[in-house]
Amino acid sequence: MGSFLNFIFDNLLRLLVYVIVANAILSWLVAFDVVNLRNRVVANIAHFLDAVCRPVLAPFRRFIPSLGGVDITPVIALLVIDGARIYILPRIFSLIP
């Protein structure tokens, strides 16, 4: 049972990593005017990605200041998520028989 739960949580965190990366890439595309938020499909995708990423990135944004307009909170969040995925999850779920 523990290995199954580890598999589920590991893949959910991995999916969250993909969503954060997609949100960062989309924000760059919007900033460099490659895609336009007036397009309804792009706006819906951006809204969805922002709704998923905002609760994850908000605690990091409280403590990490903006570096001249560059937001490094996605990088810090990715490091924390990968650390939790690699080191914490296996130890937690190894205790469950």
Buried (B, 14 or more C-beta within 10 A) or exposed (E): EEEEEBEEBBEEBEEBBEBBBBBBEBBEBBEEEEBEEEEEEBBEBBEEBEEBBEEBBEEBBEEBEEEEEEBEBBBBBBEBBEEBBEEEBEEEBEEEE
